[in-house]
Every structure is written in structure tokens, then in C-alpha cells.
């Protein structure tokens, strides 16, 4: 499956990587990104994975969700492609 990102999701991902890189050793942000994408692809690629969202807004938009550490990733699947629509820290979700 190919992972694509919306503009907002990509901006968030870049900010996360830069933040991790800034507070850790050189290359930490890139390693985090590799682990994130490997985790995401391995989980979502399973046929039994449903990915129900508890957030009402994501439900209304008919998105699927997965949690990675303290992050919620809302996405949709189109054939063999995944579109990550949003990446939010769990502390930012209110409903």
C-alpha cells in the first residue's frame, strides 16, 4: 500500500520530525518517521483492521483511525492507496 498525505497531515508530520530532531540526537526525527510509517503500513495493511474512530468529526467524514503512541492518524483507503487526512496529538481531541 502506498501512503499519501494531505497537505495538513504532511505539515504536521514535518513539524513532528523537526521537533524530535531538535530535542534528540541527529537522525532521531528520520528514525521516528521510518518507525511511524512501518507501524502504520503493517497495521493498516492487515485485512482484519477496521480502524474505527472514536472522534465524532472523523466518524462523520467516514475516516478510519489508528493510534501511534500519543498521536491519532485519521485516514481513508482508496484501493491500494492510503490517504492520511489528519495527524493529531490525543491531547488536542475534545470529542
N, C-alpha and C positions, 0 to 999 in steps of 0.2 A: 504494500500500500504506500502511496506517495502522500506525504504530509505537506499541505499548503497552509498558509496563514493569511488571515485577513490583515489589513493594514494596522488596525488597532492591536491585534494579537501579536503581530510581528514587532511593533513598537514596544509593547510590554516585555516581550521576550528579550529584546535587545537591552532594555533597561535592567532586567534581572541579571543578565550575563555581565553587564558592565558593573553593576553593584557588587556581585560576587567577586569579580576580578579585582575590584578596588579594595575589598577588605581581606582578601586572601592572597595566596601566592600566585605568581604569574601562571596563566593557563587554567586556573581554577574555574573561571567562567565557561571556558570552552569545554572542560571536562563535565561540568554540570549540564551543559546543553546536550552533550553526547548521551549522558545517562538519562536525561529527560526524554529525548527522542527515542532512545532504545526502549525505555519503560513504556512510553506511550504506544509505540508501534507494536510491541509484544502483547500488551493488554488488549488493545482495540482490535487487533488482527484475529483474535480468537472468535470463532463463530458464536459462542455462547455469551459473549459480552454484550450486555444490553445498554449500560451506561445511562440509567435514569437520572435525571436531575431533580434535586430537591428544591431548587430555586424556582419560584413561580414564573418569573420572566423567561428563564430558559425553557421551561415546560411549554409556555405559550408559543415560543418560537420553534418548538419541536426540535430542540437541540439535545444532544447527548452530553453527558458529563463524565469526567474521570478526575480523581484526586491524585495529585502528586505532591507529597509532603504537605506543605501548607497552601497549596495552590489548587484552584478549581479550573479545569480546562473544559470549556464548552465547545462542542464540535458537531459537525454533520458529516455524513458519509455519502458520497456520490459514486456508486460503482466501486472501483478500486482506489478512489481518491478520498482523502480526509481533508476537510477544511476546518481548521481551528478558528473559531469565531471570536473567542474571548479567553483571556487568561487573567484570573482574579485571585488575589490573596483572600483566604477564607475570612479574614477579619473585616473585609470590605463588603461582604454579602449580608444583607439585612433581612431578607425574607426567606 
